[in-house]
Amino acid sequence: MSFADDIKKFAEKTGNNMEDTVVTTIFQLNELVVKRTPVDTGRARGGWVASVGNPSSSKGSQDTSGSATISKANRKAAGSVGNIYYLANNVEYIMLLEYGRSGQAPQGMARISAQEIKQNMRNYVSK
């Protein structure tokens, strides 16, 4: 089953429309990914940049708390319905962090967050 199918079934079971379900899911993903990003200077955490249509080439800005990064990403997500939404990080060392080169995030950030949301939806739908 695809993730799109998971979202559709989740929307049906919760009684929400697809657009609201997709945006809410993206909001959750934004928060999980950003908050799981290791913090030293805040450069990697602030490096997450949301865009619609094509991945951004921006490197974002320093954000140790992640709050500003999440807010910007959520504003972009709210206007992305019907389009392809991207959350990209172009900081030079982001792949090292994603693939376990940090004690703060040994399982990465993006992969584990997407998997968690997918599993939570499947668990909810199967109840």
C-alpha positions in Angstrom: 0.0 0.0 0.0 1.3 3.4 -0.9 1.6 6.4 1.5 -1.1 8.2 -0.6 -3.4 5.2 0.1 -2.6 5.5 3.8 -3.5 9.2 3.9 -6.7 8.5 2.0 -7.8 5.8 4.4 -6.8 7.9 7.4 -8.9 10.8 6.0 -11.8 8.5 5.5 -11.6 7.0 8.9 -11.3 10.4 10.7 -14.0 12.0 8.6 -11.6 14.8 7.5 -11.3 16.0 3.9 -8.1 15.0 2.0 -6.7 18.5 1.8 -6.9 19.0 5.6 -5.4 15.6 6.2 -2.5 16.2 3.9 -1.7 19.6 5.3 -1.9 18.3 8.9 0.3 15.4 8.0 2.9 17.8 6.4 2.7 20.0 9.6 3.5 16.9 11.7 6.3 15.9 9.4 7.8 19.4 9.4 7.9 19.4 13.2 9.3 15.9 13.6 12.1 16.4 11.0 13.2 19.8 12.3 13.0 18.9 16.0 15.0 15.7 15.4 17.8 17.5 13.6 20.8 17.7 15.8 21.8 21.1 17.2 25.2 22.4 17.7 25.1 25.9 16.1 21.5 25.6 14.8 22.7 25.7 11.2 21.4 22.2 10.3 18.1 22.7 12.1 17.6 26.0 10.4 18.7 24.5 7.0 15.3 22.9 6.4 13.5 25.0 3.7 10.0 24.3 2.4 9.1 24.9 -1.2 6.4 24.0 -3.7 7.0 22.7 -7.2 10.7 22.2 -6.9 13.2 21.7 -4.1 14.7 24.9 -2.8 18.4 25.5 -3.2 18.5 27.8 -0.2 20.6 26.8 2.9 18.1 28.4 5.2 19.3 30.3 8.3 20.5 29.5 11.8 17.7 28.4 14.1 18.6 26.5 17.3 15.1 26.1 18.5 13.6 25.2 15.1 10.5 27.3 15.8 11.0 29.8 13.0 11.9 27.0 10.6 8.8 25.0 11.4 6.6 28.2 11.1 8.0 29.0 7.7 7.6 25.4 6.5 4.0 25.2 7.8 3.0 28.5 6.1 4.4 27.1 2.8 2.6 23.8 3.4 -0.7 25.4 4.0 -0.6 26.9 0.5 0.7 23.8 -1.2 -2.5 21.7 -1.6 -2.7 20.2 -5.0 1.0 20.7 -5.6 4.2 18.9 -4.8 5.6 20.0 -1.5 9.3 19.7 -0.6 11.2 20.0 2.6 14.9 20.2 1.7 18.1 20.8 3.5 21.1 21.9 1.6 23.6 22.2 4.5 26.7 20.5 3.3 26.8 17.9 6.1 23.1 17.1 6.3 23.5 13.6 4.7 26.1 12.7 7.3 23.6 13.7 10.0 20.8 11.8 8.3 22.8 8.6 8.1 23.9 8.4 11.7 27.0 10.6 12.1 25.5 12.3 15.1 24.9 10.9 18.6 21.9 13.2 18.8 20.2 11.6 15.8 21.8 8.2 15.2 18.8 7.0 13.1 18.5 10.3 11.2 15.7 12.7 11.0 13.7 12.6 7.8 13.6 8.8 7.2 12.5 8.0 10.8 10.0 10.8 10.8 8.3 9.7 7.6 8.2 6.1 8.8 6.7 7.1 12.1 3.9 9.1 10.5 3.2 6.3 8.0 3.1 3.7 10.8 0.9 5.8 13.1 -1.6 6.2 10.2 -1.6 2.5 9.5 -2.1 1.6 13.1 -5.0 4.1 13.4 -6.7 2.8 10.3 -6.3 -0.9 11.3 -8.1 -0.4 14.7 
